[in-house]
């Protein structure tokens, strides 16, 4: 990821503004050319600014350099002649040579159009994530590939396909932004979740990735300050990420579950900010799924120990969440909460019904939850078998080690 220095932060903040300026001037049909030119301008800044100093108008500098790089691409690559002709029709070459007169315009609406475009339903969910990180986050293909643990060539193909798919799409901002906000928030939350709990590989956590999701959620919140679900998503990220320091054991590779975490290591500043945000969002009266999830996270974070957790309140919130946005993972979490409030057999009954859902039938979390409730019910042998199955189904090495260790713990000594 981009280094956490002031210049790097500024470049990431300016990346979507620069791309939006080029797209506004030369057309959203030129997304791939404009995005490539923006990336080249960002790279030029990382090389030139440390030596020559940051320009007085960094955004204008980047837009001007990106515009020149765009023209260079059109002129120098004979194989892209058709693209050159499309740009020539849309924009006189004399205008293309000139620095855009609106380079200093903030372009808030254009930034929103860009974000909604990156999350367009015409492209797959993994491609939406990759394109958002590149176009909105200002990250290079190599940085995104490293964050997801895939070869750079694989990520480059994914991004290229996404840009090609967007070539013919209509880039417009809907009159009612909230009507199409859900996929945008989902993409940001998926980025965060992949950083907080990587879905596969050896890492326990990928803080740079979830940190980028938090930054983008803050940016979106500034663009849409009156959308309570945007505030709710940011609150959820902060309240969850606050626990990150306690999620890894001293060896740096072992997973520590919520019930066993040293809560003195949780980030209280993040918890306070997240709690204040979700409280303000809920007060607006338009409660949505992210606000409810943030409220659940806040209840967890307020408890001094796992035994102090207000499980009846959490169960009630999961019931509301299931009504607002039915989802098998919500049902799974409700089952665990029900098991803690009404007894493990009540939770296991809910899991029995959930096994009929094809989306969950082979998911490791279903069997991990079953193992947890079976252990609380006193059935150690069945719990060990469920932990074993969960370990076999998990693609995450740290999770697999933890679940296998739980199974071993419950087996009789040989």
C-alpha positions in Angstrom: 0.0 0.0 0.0 1.0 3.7 -0.3 3.3 4.7 2.6 1.5 6.5 5.5 3.3 9.9 4.9 1.7 13.3 4.3 2.5 13.3 0.6 1.1 9.8 0.2 -2.1 10.7 2.0 -2.5 13.8 -0.2 -2.0 11.7 -3.4 -4.7 9.2 -2.3 -7.0 12.1 -1.5 -6.5 13.7 -4.9 -6.5 10.5 -7.0 -10.3 10.4 -7.5 -10.5 14.2 -8.0 -7.9 14.0 -10.8 -9.5 11.1 -12.5 -13.0 12.7 -12.2 -11.6 15.9 -13.8 -10.2 14.0 -16.8 -13.4 12.0 -17.2 -15.5 15.2 -17.0 -13.5 16.8 -19.7 -12.8 13.9 -22.1 -15.8 11.7 -21.4 -16.6 8.6 -19.3 -16.3 6.5 -22.4 -12.5 7.1 -22.1 -12.3 5.6 -18.6 -9.4 3.2 -19.3 -7.2 5.9 -20.9 -8.1 8.5 -18.2 -7.4 6.1 -15.4 -4.1 5.0 -16.8 -3.0 8.6 -17.2 -4.1 9.4 -13.7 -2.0 6.6 -12.3 1.1 7.8 -14.3 0.6 11.3 -12.9 0.5 9.9 -9.4 3.7 8.0 -10.0 5.4 11.1 -11.4 4.4 13.0 -8.3 6.0 10.3 -6.0 9.2 10.6 -8.0 9.4 14.4 -8.6 7.8 16.0 -5.5 10.4 14.7 -2.9 13.2 16.2 -5.0 11.6 19.4 -6.4 9.1 20.1 -3.6 5.4 19.9 -3.6 3.8 22.4 -6.1 1.6 25.2 -4.8 -1.5 23.7 -6.6 -0.9 19.9 -6.3 -4.3 19.1 -7.8 -3.8 21.3 -10.8 -0.3 19.9 -11.3 -1.6 16.3 -11.3 -4.5 17.1 -13.7 -2.0 18.9 -16.1 0.5 16.0 -16.0 -2.3 13.4 -16.4 -3.7 15.3 -19.4 -0.3 15.3 -21.1 0.1 11.6 -20.4 -3.3 11.0 -21.9 -2.2 12.8 -25.1 1.1 10.9 -25.1 -0.9 7.6 -25.0 -3.1 8.7 -27.9 -0.1 9.9 -30.0 2.5 7.2 -29.3 0.6 4.0 -29.5 -0.3 3.1 -33.1 -2.3 0.1 -32.0 -4.7 2.5 -30.2 -5.5 4.5 -33.3 -9.2 3.9 -32.9 -9.2 5.4 -29.4 -7.3 8.4 -30.7 -10.0 9.0 -33.3 -12.7 8.7 -30.6 -11.0 11.3 -28.5 -10.4 13.6 -31.5 -14.1 13.6 -32.2 -15.0 14.3 -28.7 -12.4 17.0 -28.0 -10.3 19.2 -30.4 -6.6 18.4 -30.1 -5.8 22.0 -29.2 -8.0 21.6 -26.1 -6.4 18.3 -25.2 -3.0 20.0 -25.3 -4.1 22.7 -23.0 -4.3 22.4 -19.2 -7.9 21.9 -18.1 -9.4 25.3 -17.1 -11.4 23.6 -14.3 -8.5 21.8 -12.7 -9.1 23.5 -9.4 -12.8 22.8 -9.2 -13.5 20.3 -6.3 -15.8 18.2 -8.5 -17.8 16.5 -5.7 -20.5 15.3 -8.0 -17.9 13.9 -10.4 -16.2 12.1 -7.6 -19.5 10.5 -6.6 -20.2 9.5 -10.3 -16.8 7.9 -10.3 -17.4 5.9 -7.2 -20.8 4.8 -8.4 -19.2 3.8 -11.7 -16.5 1.7 -10.1 -19.3 -0.2 -8.3 -21.4 -0.6 -11.4 -23.5 -3.8 -11.5 -22.1 -4.5 -15.0 -18.8 -5.7 -13.4 -18.2 -8.5 -10.9 -17.9 -7.9 -7.2 -14.1 -8.7 -7.1 -13.6 -6.3 -10.0 -15.6 -3.6 -8.3 -13.3 -3.9 -5.3 -10.1 -3.8 -7.4 -11.3 -0.9 -9.5 -12.5 1.1 -6.4 -9.1 0.7 -4.8 -7.3 1.8 -7.9 -9.5 4.6 -9.2 -10.7 6.0 -5.8 -7.9 4.8 -3.5 -5.1 5.7 -5.9 -3.4 2.4 -5.3 -1.2 0.7 -8.0 -2.0 -2.7 -9.4 1.0 -4.1 -7.6 -0.3 -2.7 -4.3 -3.8 -4.1 -4.8 -2.4 -7.5 -5.8 -0.2 -7.6 -2.7 -3.1 -6.7 -0.5 -5.1 -9.6 -1.8 -2.2 -12.0 -2.1 -2.6 -12.7 -5.8 0.0 -12.3 -8.7 0.2 -8.8 -10.1 -0.7 -10.1 -13.6 -3.9 -11.7 -12.3 -5.0 -8.4 -10.7 -4.0 -6.5 -13.8 -6.3 -8.7 -15.9 -9.1 -8.2 -13.4 -8.8 -4.5 -13.5 -8.5 -4.4 -17.3 -11.6 -6.5 -17.7 -13.5 -4.2 -15.4 -12.5 -1.1 -17.3 -13.4 -2.6 -20.6 -16.8 -3.6 -19.2 -17.4 0.0 -18.1 -16.5 1.4 -21.5 -20.1 1.2 -22.8 -21.9 2.0 -19.5 -23.7 5.1 -18.6 -21.9 7.1 -16.0 -24.5 9.2 -14.3 -25.4 10.1 -10.7 -28.9 9.1 -9.9 -31.3 11.8 -8.7 -31.8 9.9 -5.5 -28.3 8.8 -4.5 -29.7 6.6 -1.7 -31.4 4.4 -4.2 -28.1 3.1 -5.6 -26.0 3.6 -2.5 -26.2 -0.1 -1.3 -23.7 -1.6 -3.8 -21.2 1.2 -3.0 -21.4 0.6 0.7 -21.1 -3.1 0.2 -17.9 -2.8 -1.8 -16.4 -0.6 0.9 -17.4 -3.1 3.6 -16.0 -6.0 1.6 -12.7 -4.2 1.3 -12.7 -3.6 5.1 -13.7 -7.2 5.9 -11.0 -8.7 3.6 -8.5 -6.6 5.6 -9.8 -7.4 9.0 -10.3 -11.1 8.4 -8.6 -12.2 5.2 -10.7 -14.9 3.5 -7.7 -17.0 2.7 -3.9 -17.2 3.0 -1.6 -17.1 6.0 -2.2 -13.6 7.3 -4.3 -13.0 10.5 -5.0 -9.5 9.4 -4.2 -7.0 6.6 -4.5 -3.6 8.3 -3.5 -1.6 5.3 -6.5 -2.9 3.4 -9.1 -2.2 6.1 -7.4 1.1 6.8 -8.0 2.1 3.2 -11.6 1.1 3.5 -12.0 3.4 6.6 -10.3 6.3 4.7 -12.7 5.8 1.7 -15.7 5.6 4.1 -14.6 8.9 5.7 -14.3 10.5 2.2 -17.7 9.2 1.2 -19.1 10.6 4.4 -17.8 14.1 3.6 -19.5 13.8 0.1 -22.8 12.5 1.6 -23.0 13.9 5.1 -26.8 13.4 5.3 -26.8 9.6 4.5 -27.1 7.8 7.9 -26.0 4.5 6.4 -22.7 6.0 5.3 -22.2 7.1 8.9 -23.3 3.7 10.1 -20.8 1.9 7.9 -17.9 4.1 9.1 -19.0 3.5 12.7 -19.1 -0.2 12.1 -15.6 -0.2 10.7 -14.2 1.8 13.5 -15.9 -0.2 16.3 -14.6 -3.4 14.7 -11.1 -2.3 13.8 -10.6 -1.0 17.4 -10.2 -4.7 18.4 -7.5 -5.4 15.9 -4.5 -5.0 18.3 -5.9 -7.9 20.5 -6.8 -10.2 17.6 -3.3 -11.6 17.2 -1.3 -13.5 19.8 2.2 -12.6 20.9 3.7 -14.9 18.2 2.2 -12.7 15.5 0.5 -15.5 13.7 -2.1 -17.0 16.0 -5.7 -15.9 16.0 -7.3 -14.7 19.3 -11.1 -14.9 19.2 -13.3 -12.2 20.7 -14.0 -14.1 23.9 -10.3 -14.5 24.7 -9.0 -11.0 23.8 -7.2 -8.7 26.2 -9.7 -5.8 26.0 -7.2 -3.3 27.5 -5.5 -3.5 24.1 -8.6 -2.2 22.2 -8.3 1.3 20.8 -10.6 3.4 23.0 -10.4 6.4 20.8 -11.8 4.5 17.8 -14.5 3.0 20.0 -15.5 6.5 21.3 -15.6 7.9 17.8 -17.6 4.9 16.4 -20.1 5.0 19.3 -20.7 8.7 18.8 -21.2 8.2 15.0 -23.7 5.4 15.3 -25.6 7.2 18.1 -25.9 10.3 15.8 -26.9 8.1 12.8 -29.6 6.2 14.7 -31.0 9.5 16.0 -31.9 10.5 12.4 -34.7 8.0 12.3 -33.7 6.2 9.1 -32.2 3.0 10.5 -30.5 0.6 8.1 -28.4 -2.6 8.3 -25.0 -0.9 8.8 -26.3 1.2 11.7 -27.7 -2.0 13.3 -24.4 -3.8 12.8 -22.6 -0.8 14.3 -24.9 -0.9 17.3 -24.1 -4.5 17.8 -20.4 -3.8 17.6 -20.8 -1.0 20.1 -22.5 -3.3 22.6 -19.6 -5.7 22.3 -17.0 -2.9 22.7 -18.8 -1.5 25.8 -18.4 -4.7 27.8 -15.4 -5.0 30.1 -15.4 -8.8 29.7 -17.2 -11.3 27.5 -19.3 -12.2 30.5 -20.4 -8.6 30.9 -21.8 -8.5 27.4 -25.4 -7.6 27.1 -26.4 -10.6 25.1 -30.2 -10.0 25.2 -29.6 -6.6 23.6 -27.4 -8.1 21.0 -30.0 -10.8 20.3 -32.7 -8.1 19.9 -30.5 -6.1 17.5 -29.8 -9.3 15.4 -33.6 -9.9 15.2 -34.1 -6.3 13.9 -31.2 -6.8 11.4 -32.7 -10.0 10.1 -35.9 -8.2 9.4 -34.2 -5.2 7.8 -31.8 -7.3 5.6 -32.3 -11.1 5.7 -28.9 -12.8 5.4 -27.8 -16.3 6.4 -24.8 -14.9 8.3 -27.1 -12.7 10.3 -29.2 -15.8 11.1 -26.0 -17.6 12.2 -25.0 -14.7 14.5 -28.5 -14.6 15.9 -28.3 -18.3 16.6 -25.1 -17.9 18.6 -26.7 -15.0 20.5 -29.9 -17.0 21.1 -27.8 -19.9 22.4 -26.2 -17.5 25.0 -29.5 -16.0 26.0 -31.9 -19.0 25.9 -29.5 -21.9 26.1 -27.3 -23.7 23.6 -30.2 -26.0 22.3 -32.2 -22.9 21.2 -29.2 -21.8 19.1 -28.6 -25.2 17.7 -32.2 -25.4 16.6 -31.7 -22.3 14.5 -28.5 -23.7 13.0 -30.3 -26.9 12.0 -32.7 -24.8 9.9 -29.8 -22.8 8.5 -28.1 -26.0 7.2 -30.8 -26.1 4.5 -29.4 -22.9 3.0 -27.1 -23.9 0.1 -25.0 -20.8 0.8 -24.1 -22.0 4.3 -24.1 -25.8 3.9 -20.3 -26.0 3.5 -19.3 -22.7 5.1 -16.8 -23.1 8.0 -18.5 -20.5 10.1 -21.6 -22.6 10.3 -19.7 -25.6 11.8 -17.6 -23.4 14.1 -20.8 -21.9 15.5 -22.3 -25.4 15.9 -19.1 -26.5 17.7 -19.2 -23.6 20.1 -22.9 -24.3 21.0 -22.3 -28.0 21.3 -19.5 -27.5 23.7 -21.7 -25.2 25.8 -24.3 -28.0 25.8 -21.7 -30.4 27.2 -21.4 -32.6 24.0 -17.6 -32.5 23.7 -17.3 -35.3 21.1 -19.8 -33.7 18.7 -18.2 -30.3 19.3 -14.7 -31.7 18.4 -16.1 -33.2 15.2 -17.7 -29.9 14.3 -14.5 -28.0 15.0 -12.6 -30.5 12.8 -15.1 -30.0 9.9 -14.9 -26.2 10.3 -11.1 -26.4 10.1 -11.2 -28.5 6.9 -13.5 -26.0 5.2 -11.7 -22.8 6.2 -9.3 -21.3 3.6 -7.5 -19.1 6.2 -4.4 -20.7 7.7 -4.8 -18.9 11.1 -8.4 -19.9 11.4 -7.7 -23.4 10.4 -5.0 -23.7 13.1 -7.3 -22.2 15.7 -10.2 -24.5 14.9 -8.0 -27.6 14.8 -6.6 -26.7 18.1 -10.1 -26.4 19.6 -11.0 -29.8 18.3 -7.8 -31.3 19.8 -8.5 -29.6 23.1 -11.9 -31.4 23.4 -10.7 -34.9 22.5 -9.9 -37.3 25.4 -6.2 -37.5 26.3 -4.7 -40.6 24.5 
